[in-house]
């Protein structure tokens, strides 16, 4: 992760680990992060619920940028990635 004050976007990507196909690719302003993760949860409910949105937002506010979280759900075959851009 690099530090930058220009990080303003949150991207959540949900990928089927078996096919490599993206099930969701959501990009939104950080101010809508809670909403965006709720949208992603429709595609990967258990995987997204374990993400601490407050922690991601705090890191972004402090200048963090890049991949913040990666969650693999082997049982469901899903990969959830959260980025601050």
C-alpha positions as CSV (number, residue, x, y, z in Angstrom):
1,X,0.0,0.0,0.0
2,X,1.2,3.5,-0.8
3,X,0.2,6.7,1.0
4,X,-1.4,9.5,-0.9
5,X,-3.9,12.2,-0.1
6,X,-5.6,11.8,-3.5
7,X,-7.3,8.4,-2.7
8,X,-11.0,9.1,-3.2
9,X,-12.6,6.0,-4.7
10,X,-13.5,2.5,-3.3
11,X,-13.5,-0.4,-5.7
12,X,-15.0,-3.8,-4.7
13,X,-14.4,-6.8,-7.1
14,X,-16.1,-10.1,-6.6
15,X,-14.6,-12.9,-8.7
16,X,-15.6,-16.5,-9.3
17,X,-12.4,-18.4,-8.4
18,X,-13.2,-21.3,-10.6
19,X,-14.0,-19.5,-13.8
20,X,-12.1,-16.2,-13.2
21,X,-15.3,-14.4,-14.2
22,X,-16.1,-11.1,-12.3
23,X,-19.4,-11.3,-10.6
24,X,-19.3,-7.7,-9.5
25,X,-17.0,-4.7,-10.1
26,X,-18.3,-1.7,-8.2
27,X,-16.5,1.6,-8.1
28,X,-17.8,4.5,-5.9
29,X,-16.7,7.5,-4.0
30,X,-15.4,6.7,-0.5
31,X,-18.4,8.5,1.0
32,X,-20.6,5.7,-0.4
33,X,-18.5,2.9,0.8
34,X,-21.2,1.4,3.1
35,X,-23.6,1.3,0.2
36,X,-21.1,-0.2,-2.2
37,X,-20.2,-3.0,0.2
38,X,-23.9,-3.7,0.7
39,X,-24.3,-4.0,-3.1
40,X,-21.3,-6.4,-3.3
41,X,-22.8,-8.5,-0.5
42,X,-25.7,-9.4,-2.8
43,X,-23.1,-11.4,-4.8
44,X,-20.8,-12.7,-2.0
45,X,-22.8,-12.4,1.2
46,X,-20.5,-14.2,3.6
47,X,-17.3,-13.0,2.1
48,X,-18.2,-9.3,2.2
49,X,-19.8,-9.3,5.7
50,X,-16.4,-10.0,7.3
51,X,-14.9,-6.7,5.9
52,X,-14.7,-3.9,8.4
53,X,-15.8,-0.9,6.4
54,X,-14.8,1.5,9.2
55,X,-11.3,0.2,9.2
56,X,-11.0,0.6,5.4
57,X,-12.4,4.1,5.6
58,X,-10.0,5.1,8.4
59,X,-7.0,3.8,6.5
60,X,-8.1,5.7,3.4
61,X,-8.6,8.9,5.4
62,X,-5.0,8.5,6.6
63,X,-3.8,8.3,3.0
64,X,-3.7,4.5,2.4
65,X,-4.2,3.5,-1.3
66,X,-4.2,0.2,-3.2
67,X,-5.5,-3.2,-2.2
68,X,-6.9,-3.0,1.3
69,X,-8.6,-6.3,1.7
70,X,-8.6,-9.7,0.0
71,X,-11.0,-12.4,1.1
72,X,-11.1,-15.9,-0.4
73,X,-14.1,-18.1,0.3
74,X,-13.0,-21.5,-0.9
75,X,-16.3,-23.1,0.0
76,X,-18.2,-20.7,-2.3
77,X,-15.3,-20.3,-4.7
78,X,-15.4,-16.5,-4.4
79,X,-12.6,-13.9,-4.2
80,X,-13.5,-10.4,-2.8
81,X,-11.0,-7.6,-3.3
82,X,-11.4,-4.1,-1.9
83,X,-9.2,-1.3,-3.2
84,X,-8.8,2.4,-2.5
85,X,-7.9,4.4,-5.6
